[in-house]
Amino acid sequence: MANQFTIQLTKTEADTLQKKLEATPDFRITTRDYADFCFENESVNIAYYPKKGKLLIQGRGAEDFLKNTLQLQPEEKAPALSTTLPALVDTTPHFGVDESGKGDYFGPLVVAGVYTDERCAAELVRIGCKDSKSIPDDRKILSIAEKIKKTAGVVYEVICIGPRRYNELYTEIGNLNRLLAWGHARVIAALHEKVPSCPRALSDQFANEWVLKRALGQRHIPVQLEQRTKAESDVAVAAASILARARFVQWMKQTAEASKCPMPLGCAPHVTRAAQHFIETHGRERLQDVAKLHFKVTQKLK
């Protein structure tokens, strides 16, 4: 039996493990140079080094700790940094919220939210839930999205703000972060109606947290809000990012086919050329139905 392993952990996973070990009676806190936290018991020493995101497990009980606490087999001892370890998934009841399309000239803004708890969190990891940006294959995104919707215990909400409505809201609100907050608050409010007992919501930190808190306050939603960078490492947020991306992908495919015009992602020069082609084909008035007009791309069009 091996007596040393090194595991890559994200900061979120490390924080979850630290709380887990603090609540385990037979582990005591120790110190080690450059380590964020250290624990030991009679058979194993645990130390996490944040600079490289490495968890060092040593001692005769190292393999047992790997299997029983982290729920990994020895051959899985070096997962990718973005891999969420089953034992470190946040299984407490919470909403995760994310969006898709905010950086793309063509297409809607889609905001999605997912409720998870101990009944479904591990299952979502098993079916492949992770940040949608790390899944380049649209077919896989659509496949996982359908599995999320069918997972027992999952509650979800997806709103698709089409370009025409998006342009109206942007003109009215005048700021993308406030528009995002409006969409996130609307999704959280809808989830709260479905699961009123859920105590908190987690989203990526896209703006000053008070922008979203103010939007929630206006809806009188008694949910504790947490925003943090790289929130997609949380399984509920990851599931929301996949549902949002799936709806965005569907809209783009259907609209491009109906208009018979390409609609590339982003806002680079080739997107400007595609927008010019759309105008030449359908007229400038129709552009508001497929594009976010406040982007600088619009100013470059003839």
N, C-alpha and C positions, 0 to 999 in steps of 0.2 A: 504494500500500500504506500503510495507516494506521500511525502510529508511537506510538500511545498507547492503552492499554486499562485499564479498571478492572474488577476481578473481585471479587465477594463470596465470601469463604471462611469456613468455620467454623474454630474453633481447631484442631480435629483435622485438617482438610484442610491448614491452614497448617503445622502441625507435620510432616505427611507431606511437603509440598513442601520445607520447609527441609532435611529429611534428604536428600531427593532431590538438591537443589542442592549440598549439602555434599559429596555423593559424586560430583559431576560435575566433572572436572578443569579444564575451561575457565572455570568460574565462580569468582570470588574474593569474599570477604566484605568488605563496606563498611559504613558507618554513615550514618544519617540521623535527624534529630530526630523523635521520637515513633514511629519505626518499630521493630517487634519484631525484624525481620531485613532485611538488604539484601544483594543479590548483583549482580554485574555481569560482563559479558565485553565483547568488542570491539563488539558490536552491540546489546546490550540491558541495561537496568537493571531490577532487581526490588526492590520494597519492600513489606512487609506492615505495615499499620497496625491493631493489634488493637482499638482503641477502637471503630472502626466496621466492623471485619472486612473491610477492603478491601485487595486486592492491586493495586498500581500497576505497570504494565508499560510501559516507555518505551524508545524507540530505534528505529533502522531495522529491527532484528530482532524487534520486538514481535509482529508478526503471525505470524512463523515460530515464535516461542516459544509463542504461543497455540495454534497448530495442532499442533506437534510435541511440546511438553512437556506442555501441558494437554489436548491432544487435543480442542480446541474450534474451531469455525468462528467467524469474526468476528461473524456475526449472532447467535451464542450468547454473546456476550461479557458479558452481565449475568444469569447464572442466579440463581434464588432462593437465599437464604442457606442453605436446607436441602438444596439440590441437591448431590449428591456428584459431583465431577468425575472422569471415568473414569481419568485418569492419577494421581489421588491416592487411589484405592481401596487399602486395605491388602490386598495379595495374599499376604502371608505366611501360612503355615498357622496357623489358630487356631480356637477355638470361640467362638461368640457366644451368650449366654444372655439371655433376657428372659421376662417373665411377663405375664399378662392376667387381669383379674378381681379383683385384690386390693382395689380401692376400691369394688367393687360388692356391695351387700347380697345380691342374688339371684345365683345361678350359682356355678360352680366357680372354683377357682384353677388356672390352666393355666400350666405352665412349659415352655418349648421351648428347644432348643439346635440350632445349625447349625454344621457344620464347613465352612470355605471355604479355598481356596488359590488360587494363580495360574491354575488351570484353570477356575475357575468364578466368581471374584469379579466380574469385569467383566460377565459374562453376567447375574448377579443384578441389577446396576445397570441393565442394559439392559431387563430385564423389569419394572422399576419398584419394586425393593426400596428402601424407606425406612421411617422410623418409622411404625408402624401408626397412631399417633394422628393423623398428618397425612393419613390416608386415611379419610374419613368414610363412604364407600360400602361397605357390607358385601359387596355382590356383587363389588366390585373386590378386596377383601381375600381372598375365597374363590378368586377367579380367580388372583391372584398366588400364593397359597399352593400351588395345584396346579402352577403353573409352577415354583415353587421345588423341589418334590418331584421334578420330572422333569428338573431341571438336572443335567447330567453333572458328576460330581465332588463334588456336595453330599451330605453325610451329615447326617441330622437325627434328633432325638429329641423327642417330645412326651409329657408326662404331664399328665393331667387329674385333678385332685383334686376329686371331687364333694363337694357340701356336707356330706353325712353324714360322709364320711371326714375332710373339712376340720375339722368341728366336733370330731371325736374327737382329731385331731392338735393342734388348738388347746388343748383341755382338757389334753392330755398335756404339750405344750411350753410353753403359757402366754404366748407372745410371738409377734407376727406376723413380726418380723424373723428370729427363729430358725426359724420355720416356712418362710419364704421361703428361708433359707439351706439348710434341709433339702431343699427342692425343687430348688434350683439345683445342690446337690451331687449329688443323685440323677441329674439330667440330665447333668452333666459326667461322672459315673462311667460312665453308659451310653454316652456318646460316646467316652470313653477306651477302652472295650472294643472299639468299632468302629474307632477310629483311634488306636491306642496310641502312634504316633510324634508326635502333635500336642503341641507343647511348652507351649501357653498357652491360657488362657480369659479372655474379656472379658465383663463384665456391668456393668449400671448400678449406681451406688453407692447402694444402698437402705439400708445400715446400716453400722456399724463394720466395716471390711474383715475384722477378725479373726473376726467371727461366721461368715462364709462360709469363711474359711481354716481355722477350727477344724472346720467340718463336712466340708470336703474331707480334712483330716488324719485324721479319724476313719474315713474310707473308704480311706485310704492311696493317694490319687490323686496321682501325681507330675507335676502340671500347675501351671505358674506362673499365678497368678491376678492379674488386673488389674481393678480397679473404677474407674470414673470417671463423672462426671455427663454426661448426654446421650450415653451410650454408643451410643444408637440411630443416631448418625451413622456408625457402623461398619457395613459391609454385612452381616457375619455376625450382628450383634446385630439389625439391622433385619429381616433374614430371619426370625430367631427370633421377633421381636415380631409379625410377620405370621402365622406358623404358630400362635403362641399365641392370637392374636386370632381367627383363623379357627376354631379348635377351640372357643373360648369362644362365638362367635357361633352355631355349629352346636348346641351344647348348649342355649343359651338358646332358640333357635327351636323345637327339638324338645320341650323340657320345657314351654314356654309353650303349645304346641299340644296336648300330651297332657293338661295340667292344665286347659286352657281358662281360664287366668287370665293376665292381663298380668304381665310381669316387667320393669319398667323398669330402666334402668341407674342407678348411683350409690346415694345414700342420702338423698336430699332428701325433703321431706314427701309428695310424690306416691308415693314408694317405700313409705313407711309405710302409705299408704292401700291400695296394691296388696297389701302383706303382710297387712293386716287382711282384705281381700277373700279372700285365699287361705285364711286361717284359717276364715273363715265358710263357705267352700266345702268345704274338705277336712279341717278340724280342726287344732288346734295341733300335735299330734304329728307331722304330715306336714311342718311348716315346716322341720325340720332336714334334710329331703331337698332343699330348694330354696334355702335361705338360710344365710348365715354368722351364727350366733346371737350372737356376741360384739359385733356392731355395736350401737350405741345404739338403732337402730330397734326392736330386739326389746323393749326396755324400755318403749317407747311403745305397744305393742300391748295391746289389751284381752284 
